[in-house]
Amino acid sequence: MKISVLTTTFNSARTLRRTLDSFCSQDWPDREMLVLDGASSDETQEIARAYRSENIFLFSERDAGMYDALNKGFRLFTGDAAGVLNSDDAYADTAVLSKIAEALEEADLTHGHLDFLDDSGRTVRKWRAEERPHKGFRTGWMPAHPTFYVRRKVIETIGPFDTSLQTAADYDWMLRAIETQDFKLKRIDSVLINMAVGGRSTRSIAAHIHHNLESLSARRRWLGTGPVDLALLMKPARKIRQFAARTPAKSA
């Protein structure tokens, strides 16, 4: 199984080497990375070119943001399955793609655990993947998108990200893939991604509120929920225990 990894960049020189090193260290041989750059003005393109090999490819042109770039990746990838590795994140160990490939041998979709790390490398939040509950997204449940990998037929069926959504297009896409189709989902019981804190949907209270409102609009559109639903309360509540599980700071 060939796995395609989509990485969007824009002035990502500070963090990109860590991401590329993480991909290069994977022990799964049949893989490719598409670096989808939005015409960066820093050293991002030079760094990506320095890593270019038979399985790392750079595409650089102006885009309309991360989700637009990922849609381009959907049109360009050549693998049997695909997922996203953000340009400031890294795989948790060298066997992550092997675990994903194994899961996708018997499923159409897979996801796993994720740790949020601060600049010092300390774990400040632990997202532990849960089995999909009876009502799925209606209960506030969702996979961690950076751990979400799917077979090609899922992308062909679901289509592109909705670029009208500013911060919840990934939520909307996963909802469509899981809730509107009969694809088989498999959970991987291990940490797959080390994610840098400060993502688009979590960098401020205002961004968090905006993300939750966009997520509500996706549920109303695809699940027919009301103006206020259970997930609007439960989705943020599920995250409280993630912070409670963080790794304590080391004493001096």
SVG drawing of the C-alpha trace seen along z (x, -y; Angstrom):
<svg xmlns="http://www.w3.org/2000/svg" viewBox="-34 -37 54 44">
<polyline fill="none" stroke="black" stroke-width="0.4" points="0.0,0.0 1.4,-3.4 0.6,-6.1 0.6,-9.8 1.3,-12.5 0.0,-16.0 1.9,-18.8 0.9,-22.4 3.4,-25.2 3.5,-29.0 6.6,-30.6 7.2,-27.4 11.0,-27.5 11.2,-27.5 9.5,-24.1 9.6,-22.3 12.9,-20.4 11.5,-18.6 8.4,-17.6 10.5,-16.4 12.9,-14.5 9.9,-12.8 8.6,-11.6 12.1,-10.5 12.6,-8.4 9.4,-6.3 10.1,-2.6 7.2,-2.1 8.9,-2.1 6.0,-2.7 5.3,-6.4 5.3,-9.9 5.1,-13.4 3.6,-16.3 4.8,-19.6 2.0,-22.0 3.6,-25.5 1.6,-28.7 4.5,-30.7 6.5,-31.2 8.8,-34.2 11.1,-32.7 13.4,-29.7 10.6,-27.1 11.0,-26.3 14.8,-26.0 14.5,-23.6 11.9,-21.5 14.1,-21.3 17.1,-20.2 15.0,-17.2 13.6,-16.4 14.1,-12.7 12.2,-10.1 9.4,-10.3 9.3,-14.0 7.8,-16.5 7.5,-20.3 4.6,-22.2 4.7,-25.9 2.1,-28.5 -0.3,-31.0 -3.3,-29.4 -6.4,-30.4 -5.2,-28.9 -4.6,-25.5 -7.8,-23.8 -7.4,-25.0 -3.8,-23.6 -5.1,-20.3 -7.6,-20.1 -4.8,-20.5 -3.1,-17.6 -6.2,-15.5 -5.8,-16.0 -2.1,-15.3 -1.4,-12.4 -0.6,-9.0 -1.0,-6.7 -3.6,-4.1 -4.3,-6.1 -3.6,-9.6 -3.5,-11.8 -2.1,-15.1 1.1,-16.0 1.1,-19.6 4.3,-21.6 5.0,-22.1 4.0,-18.5 5.9,-15.2 5.2,-11.5 5.5,-10.1 7.8,-7.3 9.3,-5.6 6.6,-3.0 3.5,-5.3 3.0,-4.8 3.4,-1.1 0.7,-1.1 -1.6,-3.1 -0.9,-0.8 -1.7,2.2 -5.0,0.6 -6.0,-0.3 -5.6,3.3 -8.8,4.1 -10.5,0.7 -11.3,-2.4 -10.5,-5.0 -8.2,-5.0 -7.2,-7.3 -5.3,-7.2 -3.9,-9.1 -2.2,-12.6 -0.1,-14.5 0.1,-18.3 3.6,-19.6 4.8,-23.1 8.0,-24.7 10.1,-22.8 8.7,-19.5 6.5,-19.0 3.2,-17.3 0.5,-19.8 -2.5,-17.9 -3.3,-14.3 -5.9,-13.4 -6.8,-9.8 -8.8,-8.3 -12.0,-6.7 -14.1,-4.1 -16.9,-5.8 -20.0,-5.9 -23.5,-5.1 -24.3,-8.6 -20.8,-9.6 -20.4,-13.3 -23.8,-14.0 -22.3,-13.3 -19.3,-15.6 -17.0,-12.8 -14.5,-13.2 -11.1,-11.8 -8.0,-14.0 -7.6,-15.1 -3.8,-14.9 -4.1,-11.1 -6.9,-10.5 -5.8,-8.5 -8.2,-7.2 -8.2,-5.0 -8.3,-6.7 -11.9,-5.6 -12.9,-7.7 -11.5,-10.8 -13.0,-10.0 -16.4,-9.6 -16.4,-12.5 -14.8,-15.1 -12.8,-18.2 -12.6,-20.2 -15.3,-22.9 -13.1,-26.1 -16.0,-28.3 -15.2,-27.1 -12.3,-28.9 -11.3,-26.6 -13.6,-23.5 -13.3,-22.2 -11.3,-19.2 -14.1,-18.6 -16.7,-18.8 -14.7,-16.5 -14.3,-13.8 -18.0,-14.1 -19.0,-13.5 -16.6,-10.5 -17.7,-8.9 -21.4,-9.8 -22.8,-10.0 -21.2,-6.8 -20.8,-3.2 -17.0,-3.1 -15.2,-1.0 -13.4,-2.9 -10.5,-1.4 -8.9,-3.0 -5.1,-2.6 -4.3,-2.4 -1.1,-4.3 0.2,-7.9 0.6,-8.7 1.3,-12.5 3.2,-15.0 1.4,-18.2 2.6,-21.8 0.2,-23.8 -1.4,-26.9 -3.3,-25.6 -5.8,-27.7 -8.8,-26.5 -7.2,-26.6 -4.9,-29.6 -7.5,-31.9 -10.9,-31.8 -12.4,-33.6 -10.9,-31.1 -12.2,-28.2 -15.7,-29.7 -15.6,-30.3 -14.5,-26.7 -17.3,-25.3 -19.9,-27.4 -18.6,-26.2 -18.7,-22.6 -22.3,-23.2 -23.2,-24.4 -21.7,-21.2 -23.8,-19.0 -26.9,-21.0 -26.1,-20.6 -25.2,-16.9 -26.9,-15.4 -30.0,-17.6 -29.4,-18.8 -31.1,-21.8 -29.8,-25.4 -28.3,-24.1 -27.3,-20.4 -25.7,-18.1 -22.4,-18.2 -22.1,-22.0 -21.7,-21.3 -20.1,-17.9 -17.4,-18.6 -15.6,-21.2 -16.3,-19.2 -14.5,-16.1 -11.3,-18.2 -11.2,-19.0 -9.8,-15.6 -7.2,-16.0 -5.7,-18.9 -6.0,-17.0 -3.9,-14.2 -1.0,-16.4 2.6,-15.6 3.7,-17.7 6.6,-20.0 9.9,-18.7 11.1,-20.2 14.3,-22.1"/>
</svg>
